Amino acid sequence: MSTTARHREEGIVAHMKAIHHEVKQEYGWSRMHRELAHRGIRVGKERVQKLMQRHGIRARHKRKWIATTNSHHSLPVAPNLLERNFTPAAPNRVWSSDITYIHTEQGWLYLTVMLDLHSRQIVGWSMQNHMRAELVDDALKMAWFRRQPKAGLIVHSDRGSQYCSKPFQDSMTA
């Protein structure tokens, strides 16, 4: 390979690595080729593919979906007291809760929120790197501490194992 060709290849690879970093490792060779063309760098698709392989530039594959509800458990499930009435007459009568997940540079984080259905305000939350029962229990404790609701509060959630767990149920009855 001539010196000129080597310098051209090094320049292309430098652009590819910069793009790879900018797009957080999401582009495969096809999108990388389009981005290079968009930036005025003319190089063939096959060349882009070979350079990416040779220099270890790989698209990171995202997990598309993570199950956050495990309904197949032997824990006792509370009855549905809400029955789709999502408009309580006053604050701190009905809270709703769910778990979602967020991808970060360090990996997946799981977020639980407690939402007051009257005001639509988040009254408690917890974010952790796992989906164990303490994730939902911590969110409930924060909401309870901040709002100090009267007896009779309904906490509506899915039937996942975290919400049916002993720690969460114990916090509900405390």
N, CA, C and O atoms as a DFTB+ gen file, in Angstrom:
696 C
 N C O
     1  1       0.858      -1.169       0.000
     2  2       0.000       0.000       0.000
     3  2       0.906       1.235       0.000
     4  3       1.859       1.319       0.776
     5  1       0.597       2.180      -0.874
     6  2       1.410       3.394      -0.953
     7  2       1.165       4.279       0.267
     8  3       0.180       4.129       0.990
     9  1       2.091       5.198       0.465
    10  2       1.986       6.125       1.586
    11  2       0.721       6.961       1.482
    12  3       0.045       7.196       2.483
    13  1       0.397       7.411       0.269
    14  2      -0.812       8.209       0.057
    15  2      -2.064       7.402       0.389
    16  3      -2.975       7.905       1.048
    17  1      -2.109       6.148      -0.068
    18  2      -3.271       5.288       0.204
    19  2      -3.399       5.025       1.697
    20  3      -4.507       5.008       2.233
    21  1      -2.261       4.817       2.378
    22  2      -2.290       4.558       3.819
    23  2      -2.796       5.790       4.572
    24  3      -3.581       5.667       5.512
    25  1      -2.342       6.983       4.155
    26  2      -2.813       8.211       4.799
    27  2      -4.304       8.408       4.563
    28  3      -5.026       8.828       5.467
    29  1      -4.776       8.103       3.339
    30  2      -6.206       8.226       3.043
    31  2      -6.999       7.261       3.926
    32  3      -8.027       7.634       4.491
    33  1      -6.515       6.012       4.042
    34  2      -7.207       5.034       4.872
    35  2      -7.231       5.487       6.331
    36  3      -8.265       5.381       6.992
    37  1      -6.121       5.983       6.835
    38  2      -6.055       6.466       8.213
    39  2      -7.031       7.628       8.431
    40  3      -7.653       7.732       9.489
    41  1      -7.159       8.493       7.432
    42  2      -8.108       9.605       7.525
    43  2      -9.544       9.118       7.569
    44  3     -10.355       9.604       8.357
    45  1      -9.848       8.151       6.713
    46  2     -11.209       7.589       6.688
    47  2     -11.512       6.919       8.026
    48  3     -12.589       7.109       8.592
    49  1     -10.560       6.135       8.530
    50  2     -10.761       5.440       9.810
    51  2     -10.934       6.450      10.938
    52  3     -11.755       6.244      11.832
    53  1     -10.167       7.546      10.906
    54  2     -10.313       8.580      11.939
    55  2     -11.719       9.167      11.904
    56  3     -12.327       9.379      12.953
    57  1     -12.247       9.433      10.696
    58  2     -13.623       9.937      10.574
    59  2     -14.616       8.892      11.081
    60  3     -15.574       9.227      11.778
    61  1     -14.386       7.633      10.731
    62  2     -15.293       6.570      11.162
    63  2     -15.314       6.454      12.686
    64  3     -16.375       6.287      13.287
    65  1     -14.135       6.542      13.304
    66  2     -14.083       6.452      14.771
    67  2     -14.772       7.645      15.422
    68  3     -15.423       7.499      16.457
    69  1     -14.634       8.821      14.823
    70  2     -15.309      10.009      15.358
    71  2     -16.824       9.845      15.250
    72  3     -17.552      10.135      16.199
    73  1     -17.293       9.382      14.099
    74  2     -18.735       9.155      13.912
    75  2     -19.213       8.094      14.893
    76  3     -20.257       8.248      15.527
    77  1     -18.445       7.023      15.014
    78  2     -18.785       5.919      15.910
    79  2     -18.984       6.428      17.340
    80  3     -19.910       6.014      18.038
    81  1     -18.102       7.331      17.759
    82  2     -18.214       7.923      19.099
    83  2     -19.429       8.855      19.189
    84  3     -20.162       8.821      20.177
    85  1     -19.642       9.678      18.170
    86  2     -20.753      10.646      18.179
    87  2     -22.107       9.965      18.260
    88  3     -23.009      10.443      18.948
    89  1     -22.250       8.853      17.560
    90  2     -23.551       8.169      17.521
    91  2     -23.641       7.062      18.570
    92  3     -24.522       6.204      18.511
    93  1     -22.717       7.096      19.526
    94  2     -22.715       6.157      20.655
    95  2     -22.719       4.706      20.188
    96  3     -23.431       3.863      20.735
    97  1     -21.911       4.431      19.167
    98  2     -21.667       3.075      18.656
    99  2     -22.905       2.419      18.056
   100  3     -23.018       1.193      18.067
   101  1     -23.832       3.211      17.536
   102  2     -25.075       2.650      17.037
   103  2     -25.065       2.329      15.539
   104  3     -25.957       1.621      15.073
   105  1     -24.086       2.825      14.766
   106  2     -24.110       2.634      13.319
   107  2     -23.341       1.396      12.894
   108  3     -22.208       1.170      13.320
   109  1     -23.977       0.601      12.050
   110  2     -23.305      -0.477      11.350
   111  2     -22.684       0.093      10.078
   112  3     -22.669       1.307       9.877
   113  1     -22.173      -0.789       9.220
   114  2     -21.446      -0.310       8.046
   115  2     -22.332       0.471       7.081
   116  3     -21.857       1.420       6.457
   117  1     -23.593       0.106       6.939
   118  2     -24.477       0.778       5.985
   119  2     -24.738       2.228       6.393
   120  3     -24.602       3.145       5.584
   121  1     -25.112       2.418       7.650
   122  2     -25.361       3.783       8.126
   123  2     -24.070       4.583       8.201
   124  3     -24.074       5.793       7.976
   125  1     -22.963       3.910       8.516
   126  2     -21.665       4.579       8.540
   127  2     -21.330       5.089       7.137
   128  3     -20.846       6.210       6.980
   129  1     -21.587       4.266       6.120
   130  2     -21.331       4.668       4.734
   131  2     -22.151       5.899       4.375
   132  3     -21.633       6.837       3.769
   133  1     -23.411       5.899       4.741
   134  2     -24.280       7.063       4.455
   135  2     -23.783       8.316       5.155
   136  3     -23.783       9.400       4.570
   137  1     -23.357       8.171       6.416
   138  2     -22.880       9.329       7.173
   139  2     -21.586       9.875       6.580
   140  3     -21.407      11.090       6.503
   141  1     -20.687       8.998       6.163
   142  2     -19.465       9.447       5.516
   143  2     -19.792      10.210       4.237
   144  3     -19.217      11.267       3.976
   145  1     -20.718       9.674       3.437
   146  2     -21.119      10.355       2.199
   147  2     -21.734      11.716       2.507
   148  3     -21.471      12.699       1.813
   149  1     -22.554      11.763       3.556
   150  2     -23.185      13.016       3.964
   151  2     -22.124      14.060       4.334
   152  3     -22.314      15.257       4.119
   153  1     -21.023      13.593       4.885
   154  2     -19.931      14.498       5.264
   155  2     -18.939      14.747       4.131
   156  3     -17.912      15.397       4.327
   157  1     -19.251      14.228       2.949
   158  2     -18.408      14.483       1.781
   159  2     -17.217      13.564       1.645
   160  3     -16.291      13.870       0.894
   161  1     -17.212      12.453       2.344
   162  2     -16.109      11.496       2.265
   163  2     -16.550      10.362       1.359
   164  3     -17.439       9.584       1.706
   165  1     -15.926      10.274       0.201
   166  2     -16.306       9.268      -0.793
   167  2     -15.528       7.989      -0.556
   168  3     -14.300       7.962      -0.638
   169  1     -16.252       6.948      -0.266
   170  2     -15.652       5.630      -0.050
   171  2     -16.740       4.587      -0.313
   172  3     -17.905       4.806       0.016
   173  1     -16.363       3.472      -0.898
   174  2     -17.329       2.428      -1.227
   175  2     -17.865       1.697      -0.011
   176  3     -17.234       1.662       1.046
   177  1     -19.046       1.112      -0.184
   178  2     -19.676       0.380       0.922
   179  2     -18.815      -0.783       1.400
   180  3     -18.641      -0.992       2.601
   181  1     -18.281      -1.535       0.443
   182  2     -17.466      -2.695       0.804
   183  2     -16.212      -2.252       1.571
   184  3     -15.774      -2.924       2.505
   185  1     -15.646      -1.115       1.161
   186  2     -14.452      -0.591       1.831
   187  2     -14.783      -0.208       3.275
   188  3     -14.014      -0.494       4.192
   189  1     -15.936       0.442       3.467
   190  2     -16.371       0.812       4.817
   191  2     -16.517      -0.444       5.672
   192  3     -16.072      -0.483       6.820
   193  1     -17.139      -1.458       5.104
   194  2     -17.354      -2.709       5.832
   195  2     -16.012      -3.333       6.233
   196  3     -15.843      -3.752       7.378
   197  1     -15.071      -3.396       5.308
   198  2     -13.765      -3.999       5.598
   199  2     -12.974      -3.182       6.616
   200  3     -12.334      -3.741       7.506
   201  1     -13.021      -1.857       6.481
   202  2     -12.292      -1.009       7.436
   203  2     -12.867      -1.121       8.845
   204  3     -12.129      -1.154       9.830
   205  1     -14.184      -1.177       8.924
   206  2     -14.797      -1.327      10.249
   207  2     -14.381      -2.650      10.880
   208  3     -14.066      -2.700      12.069
   209  1     -14.377      -3.721      10.091
   210  2     -13.962      -5.023      10.619
   211  2     -12.496      -4.991      11.043
   212  3     -12.150      -5.445      12.134
   213  1     -11.651      -4.461      10.192
   214  2     -10.214      -4.444      10.441
   215  2      -9.862      -3.631      11.691
   216  3      -8.924      -3.975      12.410
   217  1     -10.602      -2.568      11.948
   218  2     -10.277      -1.677      13.057
   219  2     -11.194      -1.853      14.266
   220  3     -11.183      -1.037      15.187
   221  1     -11.987      -2.925      14.254
   222  2     -12.816      -3.252      15.417
   223  2     -13.918      -2.254      15.704
   224  3     -14.307      -2.073      16.858
   225  1     -14.427      -1.605      14.667
   226  2     -15.530      -0.647      14.843
   227  2     -16.826      -1.425      14.614
   228  3     -17.158      -1.782      13.484
   229  1     -17.544      -1.678      15.691
   230  2     -18.761      -2.501      15.623
   231  2     -19.936      -1.749      16.227
   232  3     -19.800      -1.018      17.208
   233  1     -21.081      -1.949      15.616
   234  2     -22.303      -1.367      16.167
   235  2     -22.666      -2.125      17.437
   236  3     -22.605      -3.353      17.490
   237  1     -23.036      -1.381      18.432
   238  2     -23.507      -1.982      19.679
   239  2     -24.969      -2.345      19.472
   240  3     -25.757      -1.529      18.995
   241  1     -25.321      -3.548      19.824
   242  2     -26.709      -3.990      19.678
   243  2     -27.461      -3.690      20.952
   244  3     -27.065      -4.119      22.036
   245  1     -28.542      -2.954      20.821
   246  2     -29.375      -2.629      21.972
   247  2     -30.371      -3.744      22.223
   248  3     -30.854      -4.402      21.301
   249  1     -30.659      -3.931      23.488
   250  2     -31.775      -4.805      23.805
   251  2     -33.034      -3.996      23.571
   252  3     -33.180      -2.898      24.110
   253  1     -33.924      -4.519      22.790
   254  2     -35.123      -3.775      22.406
   255  2     -36.151      -3.680      23.524
   256  3     -36.853      -2.676      23.640
   257  1     -36.241      -4.718      24.344
   258  2     -37.321      -4.751      25.320
   259  2     -36.893      -5.614      26.489
   260  3     -36.267      -6.658      26.306
   261  1     -37.227      -5.183      27.670
   262  2     -36.936      -5.947      28.886
   263  2     -38.250      -6.152      29.625
   264  3     -38.992      -5.198      29.857
   265  1     -38.531      -7.372      29.986
   266  2     -39.742      -7.650      30.759
   267  2     -39.534      -7.139      32.184
   268  3     -38.578      -7.529      32.855
   269  1     -40.421      -6.273      32.639
   270  2     -40.316      -5.762      34.006
   271  2     -41.408      -6.348      34.900
   272  3     -41.430      -6.089      36.103
   273  1     -42.299      -7.121      34.328
   274  2     -43.376      -7.720      35.118
   275  2     -43.257      -9.235      35.082
   276  3     -43.223      -9.846      34.014
   277  1     -43.197      -9.823      36.252
   278  2     -43.233     -11.274      36.369
   279  2     -44.544     -11.625      37.057
   280  3     -44.639     -11.599      38.284
   281  1     -45.547     -11.950      36.262
   282  2     -46.866     -12.276      36.812
   283  2     -47.008     -13.756      37.138
   284  3     -48.011     -14.172      37.718
   285  1     -46.018     -14.545      36.771
   286  2     -46.082     -15.989      36.997
   287  2     -45.327     -16.321      38.281
   288  3     -44.193     -16.800      38.257
   289  1     -45.987     -16.055      39.389
   290  2     -45.391     -16.314      40.697
   291  2     -46.471     -16.863      41.614
   292  3     -47.659     -16.824      41.293
   293  1     -46.045     -17.368      42.747
   294  2     -47.000     -17.973      43.686
   295  2     -47.358     -17.028      44.830
   296  3     -47.985     -17.447      45.803
   297  1     -46.972     -15.777      44.726
   298  2     -47.256     -14.803      45.786
   299  2     -48.728     -14.377      45.741
   300  3     -49.340     -14.394      44.672
   301  1     -49.301     -13.995      46.884
   302  2     -50.698     -13.551      46.885
   303  2     -50.849     -12.234      46.111
   304  3     -50.016     -11.334      46.224
   305  1     -51.908     -12.145      45.338
   306  2     -52.176     -10.964      44.515
   307  2     -53.361     -10.211      45.106
   308  3     -54.392     -10.811      45.410
   309  1     -53.218      -8.907      45.266
   310  2     -54.296      -8.081      45.821
   311  2     -55.419      -7.926      44.798
   312  3     -55.170      -7.960      43.593
   313  1     -56.644      -7.756      45.269
   314  2     -57.758      -7.557      44.327
   315  2     -57.656      -6.179      43.652
   316  3     -57.033      -5.260      44.183
   317  1     -58.268      -6.060      42.494
   318  2     -58.281      -4.788      41.770
   319  2     -59.382      -3.904      42.354
   320  3     -60.549      -4.037      41.985
   321  1     -59.014      -3.011      43.255
   322  2     -59.987      -2.125      43.898
   323  2     -60.320      -0.917      43.029
   324  3     -61.358      -0.283      43.220
   325  1     -59.470      -0.601      42.101
   326  2     -59.631       0.608      41.295
   327  2     -60.662       0.426      40.186
   328  3     -61.443       1.335      39.907
   329  1     -60.666      -0.737      39.560
   330  2     -61.593      -1.067      38.483
   331  2     -61.708       0.045      37.447
   332  3     -62.809       0.459      37.085
   333  1     -60.546       0.529      36.969
   334  2     -60.405       1.508      35.895
   335  2     -60.959       2.895      36.239
   336  3     -61.158       3.708      35.336
   337  1     -61.209       3.182      37.500
   338  2     -61.612       4.529      37.904
   339  2     -60.334       5.302      38.233
   340  3     -59.876       5.305      39.376
   341  1     -59.767       5.955      37.218
   342  2     -58.474       6.617      37.351
   343  2     -58.601       8.099      37.698
   344  3     -57.651       8.858      37.505
   345  1     -59.758       8.521      38.205
   346  2     -59.952       9.930      38.566
   347  2     -60.487      10.045      39.997
   348  3     -61.677      10.292      40.196
   349  1     -59.620       9.867      40.981
   350  2     -60.075       9.993      42.362
   351  2     -60.477      11.433      42.683
   352  3     -60.008      12.371      42.039
   353  1     -61.334      11.600      43.666
   354  2     -61.903      12.910      44.002
   355  2     -60.928      13.828      44.740
   356  3     -61.108      15.046      44.734
   357  1     -59.895      13.262      45.378
   358  2     -58.980      14.083      46.184
   359  2     -57.580      13.488      46.138
   360  3     -57.406      12.323      45.780
   361  1     -56.585      14.287      46.499
   362  2     -55.211      13.767      46.532
   363  2     -55.039      12.683      47.596
   364  3     -55.804      12.609      48.558
   365  1     -54.031      11.853      47.405
   366  2     -53.648      10.813      48.362
   367  2     -54.736       9.790      48.644
   368  3     -54.777       9.192      49.719
   369  1     -55.607       9.595      47.679
   370  2     -56.604       8.524      47.789
   371  2     -56.167       7.316      46.964
   372  3     -56.345       6.169      47.373
   373  1     -55.575       7.607      45.758
   374  2     -55.123       6.531      44.869
   375  2     -53.762       6.899      44.290
   376  3     -53.584       7.951      43.674
   377  1     -52.813       6.001      44.508
   378  2     -51.506       6.123      43.863
   379  2     -51.365       4.955      42.898
   380  3     -51.871       3.860      43.142
   381  1     -50.688       5.204      41.828
   382  2     -50.415       4.156      40.856
   383  2     -48.903       4.020      40.719
   384  3     -48.170       4.996      40.876
   385  1     -48.442       2.811      40.427
   386  2     -47.005       2.590      40.344
   387  2     -46.668       1.617      39.234
   388  3     -47.451       0.729      38.895
   389  1     -45.480       1.806      38.676
   390  2     -44.986       0.892      37.646
   391  2     -43.471       0.977      37.607
   392  3     -42.867       1.882      38.183
   393  1     -42.871       0.016      36.916
   394  2     -41.425      -0.045      36.739
   395  2     -41.122       0.146      35.258
   396  3     -41.792      -0.422      34.395
   397  1     -40.111       0.945      34.979
   398  2     -39.609       1.058      33.612
   399  2     -38.097       0.932      33.662
   400  3     -37.502       0.870      34.738
   401  1     -37.489       0.896      32.499
   402  2     -36.039       0.736      32.450
   403  2     -35.444       1.804      31.547
   404  3     -36.083       2.271      30.603
   405  1     -34.210       2.181      31.852
   406  2     -33.519       3.237      31.132
   407  2     -32.112       2.742      30.830
   408  3     -31.402       2.277      31.722
   409  1     -31.716       2.844      29.569
   410  2     -30.356       2.439      29.218
   411  2     -29.411       3.611      29.432
   412  3     -29.665       4.717      28.955
   413  1     -28.327       3.366      30.146
   414  2     -27.317       4.383      30.384
   415  2     -25.977       3.844      29.892
   416  3     -25.871       2.675      29.521
   417  1     -24.974       4.683      29.892
   418  2     -23.637       4.237      29.479
   419  2     -23.107       3.145      30.399
   420  3     -22.291       2.328      29.973
   421  1     -23.551       3.114      31.647
   422  2     -23.096       2.102      32.597
   423  2     -23.958       0.833      32.562
   424  3     -23.627      -0.147      33.229
   425  1     -25.035       0.835      31.812
   426  2     -25.920      -0.329      31.724
   427  2     -27.358       0.068      32.010
   428  3     -27.690       1.253      32.028
   429  1     -28.210      -0.925      32.232
   430  2     -29.626      -0.678      32.466
   431  2     -29.866      -0.231      33.898
   432  3     -29.277      -0.769      34.835
   433  1     -30.741       0.764      34.058
   434  2     -31.242       1.169      35.369
   435  2     -32.754       0.991      35.355
   436  3     -33.398       1.120      34.314
   437  1     -33.303       0.699      36.505
   438  2     -34.740       0.462      36.635
   439  2     -35.331       1.563      37.502
   440  3     -34.793       1.891      38.559
   441  1     -36.428       2.123      37.051
   442  2     -37.080       3.243      37.720
   443  2     -38.497       2.853      38.101
   444  3     -39.262       2.352      37.277
   445  1     -38.831       3.088      39.349
   446  2     -40.201       2.922      39.830
   447  2     -40.704       4.281      40.282
   448  3     -39.994       5.023      40.962
   449  1     -41.926       4.602      39.904
   450  2     -42.532       5.848      40.371
   451  2     -43.866       5.532      41.046
   452  3     -44.548       4.567      40.703
   453  1     -44.211       6.372      42.009
   454  2     -45.536       6.369      42.631
   455  2     -46.196       7.658      42.172
   456  3     -45.678       8.748      42.413
   457  1     -47.324       7.534      41.519
   458  2     -48.029       8.675      40.939
   459  2     -49.356       8.869      41.657
   460  3     -50.148       7.933      41.767
   461  1     -49.601      10.079      42.144
   462  2     -50.908      10.402      42.726
   463  2     -51.859      10.610      41.551
   464  3     -51.670      11.533      40.759
   465  1     -52.868       9.771      41.434
   466  2     -53.759       9.844      40.271
   467  2     -54.643      11.077      40.259
   468  3     -55.157      11.448      39.204
   469  1     -54.836      11.724      41.404
   470  2     -55.640      12.947      41.432
   471  2     -54.861      14.113      40.816
   472  3     -55.364      14.791      39.921
   473  1     -53.648      14.344      41.290
   474  2     -52.857      15.495      40.832
   475  2     -51.932      15.154      39.673
   476  3     -51.386      16.050      39.030
   477  1     -51.750      13.853      39.400
   478  2     -50.802      13.375      38.390
   479  2     -49.363      13.758      38.731
   480  3     -48.518      13.872      37.843
   481  1     -49.092      13.954      40.007
   482  2     -47.738      14.267      40.461
   483  2     -47.034      12.995      40.913
   484  3     -47.644      12.100      41.498
   485  1     -45.737      12.936      40.629
   486  2     -44.941      11.837      41.149
   487  2     -44.672      12.142      42.620
   488  3     -44.085      13.169      42.961
   489  1     -45.112      11.236      43.474
   490  2     -44.975      11.464      44.911
   491  2     -43.826      10.659      45.514
   492  3     -43.405      10.926      46.640
   493  1     -43.320       9.681      44.777
   494  2     -42.180       8.896      45.231
   495  2     -41.552       8.184      44.054
   496  3     -42.214       7.900      43.055
   497  1     -40.272       7.899      44.182
   498  2     -39.584       7.192      43.110
   499  2     -38.351       6.501      43.665
   500  3     -37.865       6.827      44.748
   501  1     -37.859       5.540      42.899
   502  2     -36.616       4.854      43.232
   503  2     -35.974       4.397      41.931
   504  3     -36.657       3.924      41.023
   505  1     -34.654       4.544      41.848
   506  2     -33.911       4.082      40.681
   507  2     -32.741       3.240      41.173
   508  3     -31.947       3.674      42.008
   509  1     -32.654       2.021      40.633
   510  2     -31.585       1.105      41.036
   511  2     -31.164       0.270      39.842
   512  3     -31.816       0.303      38.798
   513  1     -30.086      -0.475      39.985
   514  2     -29.602      -1.297      38.880
   515  2     -30.173      -2.715      38.925
   516  3     -29.627      -3.622      38.297
   517  1     -31.250      -2.907      39.653
   518  2     -31.917      -4.207      39.749
   519  2     -33.422      -3.988      39.885
   520  3     -33.888      -2.867      40.093
   521  1     -34.171      -5.088      39.763
   522  2     -35.633      -5.012      39.893
   523  2     -36.133      -5.812      41.087
   524  3     -37.237      -6.356      41.050
   525  1     -35.351      -5.886      42.120
   526  2     -35.797      -6.608      43.312
   527  2     -36.874      -5.806      44.034
   528  3     -37.147      -4.657      43.686
   529  1     -37.474      -6.416      45.030
   530  2     -38.603      -5.822      45.743
   531  2     -38.271      -4.478      46.371
   532  3     -39.144      -3.616      46.462
   533  1     -37.018      -4.274      46.811
   534  2     -36.692      -2.998      47.448
   535  2     -36.811      -1.820      46.489
   536  3     -36.941      -0.680      46.934
   537  1     -36.768      -2.072      45.177
   538  2     -36.963      -1.001      44.202
   539  2     -38.337      -0.346      44.392
   540  3     -38.435       0.878      44.478
   541  1     -39.392      -1.160      44.458
   542  2     -40.744      -0.611      44.623
   543  2     -40.998      -0.206      46.074
   544  3     -41.735       0.744      46.337
   545  1     -40.393      -0.923      47.006
   546  2     -40.562      -0.604      48.428
   547  2     -39.973       0.776      48.747
   548  3     -40.572       1.553      49.491
   549  1     -38.803       1.074      48.184
   550  2     -38.186       2.391      48.415
   551  2     -39.040       3.521      47.851
   552  3     -39.164       4.576      48.473
   553  1     -39.627       3.306      46.678
   554  2     -40.498       4.329      46.083
   555  2     -41.726       4.563      46.963
   556  3     -42.138       5.704      47.170
   557  1     -42.307       3.476      47.480
   558  2     -43.464       3.602      48.372
   559  2     -43.087       4.348      49.652
   560  3     -43.832       5.219      50.100
   561  1     -41.947       4.016      50.240
   562  2     -41.522       4.677      51.477
   563  2     -41.280       6.173      51.260
   564  3     -41.622       6.991      52.114
   565  1     -40.692       6.524      50.122
   566  2     -40.477       7.947      49.828
   567  2     -41.815       8.664      49.711
   568  3     -41.997       9.741      50.279
   569  1     -42.751       8.070      48.976
   570  2     -44.064       8.687      48.796
   571  2     -44.781       8.822      50.140
   572  3     -45.380       9.857      50.432
   573  1     -44.714       7.775      50.944
   574  2     -45.373       7.783      52.251
   575  2     -44.784       8.888      53.134
   576  3     -45.525       9.624      53.786
   577  1     -43.467       9.001      53.153
   578  2     -42.789      10.012      53.958
   579  2     -43.160      11.424      53.499
   580  3     -43.396      12.308      54.323
   581  1     -43.211      11.630      52.188
   582  2     -43.490      12.964      51.648
   583  2     -44.951      13.364      51.809
   584  3     -45.235      14.537      52.051
   585  1     -45.886      12.425      51.680
   586  2     -47.311      12.754      51.660
   587  2     -48.055      12.392      52.933
   588  3     -49.068      13.019      53.245
   589  1     -47.588      11.404      53.673
   590  2     -48.229      10.917      54.890
   591  2     -49.753      10.786      54.714
   592  3     -50.521      11.475      55.386
   593  1     -50.174       9.907      53.815
   594  2     -51.611       9.770      53.524
   595  2     -52.379       9.149      54.686
   596  3     -51.816       8.470      55.545
   597  1     -53.680       9.405      54.679
   598  2     -54.564       8.826      55.690
   599  2     -54.840       7.367      55.339
   600  3     -54.545       6.912      54.234
   601  1     -55.404       6.653      56.291
   602  2     -55.778       5.253      56.065
   603  2     -56.764       5.166      54.911
   604  3     -57.577       6.067      54.700
   605  1     -56.682       4.082      54.178
   606  2     -57.606       3.871      53.063
   607  2     -56.987       4.152      51.696
   608  3     -57.652       3.982      50.673
   609  1     -55.749       4.570      51.665
   610  2     -55.063       4.810      50.398
   611  2     -55.019       3.525      49.577
   612  3     -54.718       2.455      50.107
   613  1     -55.316       3.631      48.296
   614  2     -55.194       2.506      47.365
   615  2     -53.916       2.710      46.563
   616  3     -53.702       3.776      45.986
   617  1     -53.064       1.680      46.529
   618  2     -51.879       1.690      45.669
   619  2     -52.137       0.673      44.570
   620  3     -52.213      -0.531      44.815
   621  1     -52.269       1.184      43.354
   622  2     -52.595       0.348      42.200
   623  2     -51.326       0.077      41.397
   624  3     -50.563       0.998      41.103
   625  1     -51.104      -1.185      41.045
   626  2     -49.933      -1.556      40.256
   627  2     -50.266      -2.794      39.439
   628  3     -51.368      -3.337      39.518
   629  1     -49.286      -3.229      38.649
   630  2     -49.489      -4.502      37.970
   631  2     -49.356      -5.622      39.005
   632  3     -49.169      -5.350      40.191
   633  1     -49.448      -6.835      38.577
   634  2     -49.401      -7.966      39.509
   635  2     -48.016      -8.590      39.554
   636  3     -47.874      -9.783      39.824
   637  1     -46.995      -7.780      39.290
   638  2     -45.620      -8.263      39.291
   639  2     -45.157      -8.716      40.652
   640  3     -45.705      -8.321      41.681
   641  1     -44.149      -9.544      40.639
   642  2     -43.645     -10.140      41.883
   643  2     -43.110      -9.094      42.854
   644  3     -43.169      -9.305      44.065
   645  1     -42.590      -7.970      42.360
   646  2     -42.063      -6.947      43.264
   647  2     -43.186      -6.359      44.118
   648  3     -43.004      -6.121      45.312
   649  1     -44.346      -6.127      43.503
   650  2     -45.472      -5.534      44.226
   651  2     -46.177      -6.554      45.124
   652  3     -46.844      -6.176      46.087
   653  1     -46.032      -7.825      44.816
   654  2     -46.659      -8.870      45.631
   655  2     -45.705      -9.397      46.702
   656  3     -46.083     -10.249      47.506
   657  1     -44.485      -8.898      46.714
   658  2     -43.463      -9.394      47.637
   659  2     -43.808      -9.061      49.091
   660  3     -44.573      -8.139      49.375
   661  1     -43.227      -9.831      49.985
   662  2     -43.439      -9.609      51.417
   663  2     -42.946      -8.232      51.865
   664  3     -43.668      -7.560      52.601
   665  1     -41.744      -7.771      51.457
   666  2     -41.305      -6.433      51.902
   667  2     -42.275      -5.327      51.482
   668  3     -42.560      -4.421      52.265
   669  1     -42.776      -5.398      50.265
   670  2     -43.692      -4.355      49.800
   671  2     -45.022      -4.458      50.558
   672  3     -45.566      -3.445      50.997
   673  1     -45.536      -5.664      50.709
   674  2     -46.803      -5.852      51.421
   675  2     -46.687      -5.431      52.887
   676  3     -47.620      -4.857      53.447
   677  1     -45.542      -5.718      53.502
   678  2     -45.324      -5.298      54.888
   679  2     -45.316      -3.774      54.997
   680  3     -45.854      -3.219      55.955
   681  1     -44.712      -3.097      54.025
   682  2     -44.696      -1.625      54.032
   683  2     -46.104      -1.077      53.829
   684  3     -46.438      -0.027      54.378
   685  1     -46.922      -1.761      53.061
   686  2     -48.292      -1.308      52.819
   687  2     -49.139      -1.383      54.086
   688  3     -50.038      -0.564      54.279
   689  1     -48.864      -2.342      54.934
   690  2     -49.692      -2.528      56.122
   691  2     -49.093      -1.864      57.367
   692  3     -49.714      -1.841      58.429
   693  1     -47.883      -1.328      57.220
   694  2     -47.229      -0.710      58.394
   695  2     -47.854       0.618      58.740
   696  3     -47.430       1.270      59.694
